[in-house]
Amino acid sequence: MHSDTTLEAINLTVRRLIAESLQRPIEEVRLDASLDDSGLALDSLSLVTLNVALEERYDITLPDFISEEARTVRSVRAIAELIASRIAESTKEGAPV
């Protein structure tokens, strides 16, 4: 697995993108932080922008973070874990048989 697709690297990338979106220091974006009003308070435009940036960065497809399908993806950690899972799935699918 490429080093930038480790869970630790993905966590850092997600935190960095959220920090940039909110114009806050990355230290304020904790892994357990909620994306909604009770936590980071990302608005729908920020969530869509984050979604697109992560899909492009990792060449994967993610559920829209504002959709019902993504209800369980409500924290920074959950996003990173979902990305790691999707990368693992795409790696298995692309592996020679």
C-alpha positions as CSV (number, residue, x, y, z in Angstrom):
1,M,0.0,0.0,0.0
2,H,1.3,3.4,-0.9
3,S,2.4,5.4,2.1
4,D,-0.2,8.2,1.6
5,T,-3.0,5.7,1.8
6,T,-2.3,4.6,5.3
7,L,-5.0,5.4,7.8
8,E,-2.7,7.8,9.5
9,A,-2.0,9.7,6.3
10,I,-5.7,9.7,5.3
11,N,-6.6,11.1,8.8
12,L,-4.1,13.9,8.3
13,T,-5.4,14.7,4.8
14,V,-9.0,14.8,5.9
15,R,-8.1,17.0,8.9
16,R,-6.0,19.4,6.7
17,L,-8.8,19.8,4.1
18,I,-11.4,20.5,6.8
19,A,-9.0,23.0,8.5
20,E,-8.5,24.8,5.2
21,S,-12.2,24.9,4.5
22,L,-12.9,26.3,8.0
23,Q,-9.8,28.6,8.0
24,R,-8.8,27.1,11.3
25,P,-5.6,25.5,12.5
26,I,-5.4,21.8,11.9
27,E,-5.0,21.2,15.6
28,E,-8.6,22.3,16.1
29,V,-9.8,19.5,13.8
30,R,-9.8,16.4,16.0
31,L,-10.5,12.9,14.7
32,D,-13.5,12.6,17.0
33,A,-15.0,15.9,15.9
34,S,-18.5,15.8,14.5
35,L,-19.1,17.4,11.2
36,D,-22.5,18.8,12.1
37,D,-23.5,21.8,14.3
38,S,-22.5,20.1,17.5
39,G,-18.9,19.9,16.3
40,L,-17.2,21.5,13.3
41,A,-20.4,22.9,11.9
42,L,-19.5,22.3,8.2
43,D,-22.2,23.6,6.0
44,S,-23.5,21.7,3.0
45,L,-21.3,23.5,0.5
46,S,-18.2,22.7,2.6
47,L,-19.3,19.1,2.8
48,V,-19.7,18.8,-1.0
49,T,-16.4,20.5,-1.6
50,L,-14.7,18.1,0.9
51,N,-16.4,15.2,-0.8
52,V,-15.1,16.1,-4.2
53,A,-11.6,16.9,-3.0
54,L,-11.3,13.5,-1.3
55,E,-12.7,11.6,-4.3
56,E,-10.2,13.3,-6.6
57,R,-7.3,12.9,-4.2
58,Y,-7.9,9.2,-3.7
59,D,-9.5,8.3,-7.0
60,I,-12.5,6.7,-5.3
61,T,-16.3,7.2,-5.1
62,L,-17.8,8.3,-1.8
63,P,-21.4,8.7,-0.8
64,D,-22.4,12.4,-0.7
65,F,-21.7,13.4,2.9
66,I,-25.1,15.3,3.0
67,S,-27.1,12.3,1.8
68,E,-29.1,9.8,3.9
69,E,-26.7,7.1,2.7
70,A,-23.9,8.8,4.5
71,R,-25.7,9.3,7.8
72,T,-23.0,7.1,9.6
73,V,-20.2,9.2,8.2
74,R,-20.5,12.0,10.8
75,S,-17.0,12.4,12.1
76,V,-13.5,13.1,10.8
77,R,-12.4,9.6,11.8
78,A,-15.4,8.0,10.1
79,I,-14.6,9.8,6.8
80,A,-10.9,8.6,7.0
81,E,-12.0,5.0,7.8
82,L,-14.5,5.0,4.9
83,I,-11.7,6.2,2.5
84,A,-9.3,3.5,3.8
85,S,-12.1,0.9,3.2
86,R,-12.8,2.1,-0.3
87,I,-9.1,2.2,-1.2
88,A,-8.8,-1.4,0.1
89,E,-11.8,-2.5,-2.0
90,S,-10.4,-0.9,-5.1
91,T,-7.1,-2.5,-4.5
92,K,-8.7,-5.9,-4.2
93,E,-10.7,-5.4,-7.4
94,G,-7.7,-4.4,-9.3
95,A,-5.5,-7.3,-8.1
96,P,-4.6,-10.0,-10.6
97,V,-6.5,-13.3,-10.2
